[in-house]
Amino acid sequence: MNTVEDLCTLISSKITWGRGEEPQQLSPDTPLLEQGLLDSLAIMQIVAALDSEAGIVLPDTEIVAANFRSPQALWGVLENIRAGAAL
């Protein structure tokens, strides 16, 4: 996962879209929680996918609503985790 756009694609793949509803293209500033796009199951699927597909382990302390407000908010957390791992 190299860009916030890659993260948008991953998040979009974990959203349960309504019957007959076409999956939306997410932008970095899409308000995921405000629009009701994420529920607790989708969040845990995203966390699991980050681990299995990108090798990024999200600590339990970072699995909070504020970090899932938008793809950009989550991207900031991922960058901080990567920066900490590089030290």
C-alpha positions as CSV (number, residue, x, y, z in Angstrom):
1,M,0.0,0.0,0.0
2,N,1.8,3.0,-1.3
3,T,-0.8,5.8,-1.5
4,V,-3.9,7.0,0.1
5,E,-5.7,6.1,-3.1
6,D,-4.6,2.5,-2.6
7,L,-6.2,2.7,0.9
8,C,-9.4,4.1,-0.6
9,T,-9.6,1.1,-2.9
10,L,-9.1,-1.3,0.0
11,I,-11.7,0.5,2.2
12,S,-14.2,0.5,-0.7
13,S,-13.8,-3.3,-1.1
14,K,-14.8,-3.8,2.5
15,I,-17.9,-1.7,2.5
16,T,-21.2,-3.6,2.3
17,W,-23.0,-1.6,-0.4
18,G,-26.8,-1.8,-0.5
19,R,-28.6,-4.2,-2.8
20,G,-28.5,-2.8,-6.3
21,E,-26.1,0.0,-5.2
22,E,-23.0,0.5,-7.3
23,P,-19.8,0.7,-5.2
24,Q,-18.7,4.3,-4.9
25,Q,-15.3,5.7,-5.7
26,L,-13.9,6.9,-2.4
27,S,-11.8,10.0,-2.2
28,P,-9.3,10.7,0.7
29,D,-11.7,13.1,2.4
30,T,-14.9,10.9,2.1
31,P,-16.6,11.1,5.5
32,L,-16.9,7.3,6.0
33,L,-18.6,7.4,9.4
34,E,-20.8,10.5,8.7
35,Q,-22.2,8.8,5.6
36,G,-22.7,5.5,7.4
37,L,-20.3,3.6,5.1
38,L,-18.5,1.8,7.9
39,D,-19.8,-0.4,10.7
40,S,-17.8,-2.3,13.2
41,L,-17.5,-5.4,11.0
42,A,-16.2,-3.3,8.1
43,I,-13.6,-1.7,10.4
44,M,-12.4,-5.0,11.6
45,Q,-12.2,-6.3,7.9
46,I,-10.1,-3.2,7.0
47,V,-7.8,-3.9,10.0
48,A,-7.4,-7.5,9.0
49,A,-6.8,-6.6,5.3
50,L,-4.1,-4.0,6.3
51,D,-2.3,-6.8,8.2
52,S,-2.7,-9.6,5.5
53,E,-2.4,-7.5,2.4
54,A,0.0,-4.7,3.4
55,G,1.8,-6.2,6.5
56,I,0.7,-3.3,8.6
57,V,-0.5,-4.2,12.1
58,L,-2.8,-1.6,13.6
59,P,-2.4,-1.5,17.4
60,D,-5.7,-1.9,19.3
61,T,-5.2,1.6,20.7
62,E,-5.5,3.0,17.1
63,I,-8.7,1.2,16.3
64,V,-10.9,4.1,17.3
65,A,-13.7,6.0,15.4
66,A,-11.6,9.1,15.0
67,N,-9.0,7.2,12.9
68,F,-11.8,5.9,10.6
69,R,-13.5,9.2,9.9
70,S,-12.0,9.3,6.4
71,P,-9.4,7.4,4.4
72,Q,-7.0,10.4,4.9
73,A,-7.4,10.1,8.7
74,L,-6.5,6.4,8.6
75,W,-3.7,7.1,6.2
76,G,-2.2,9.5,8.7
77,V,-2.2,6.7,11.3
78,L,-0.6,4.3,8.9
79,E,2.2,6.8,8.1
80,N,2.8,7.3,11.8
81,I,3.1,3.5,12.3
82,R,5.5,3.2,9.4
83,A,7.6,6.1,10.7
84,G,7.8,4.4,14.1
85,A,8.8,1.1,12.6
86,A,11.6,2.8,10.6
87,L,13.2,4.1,13.8
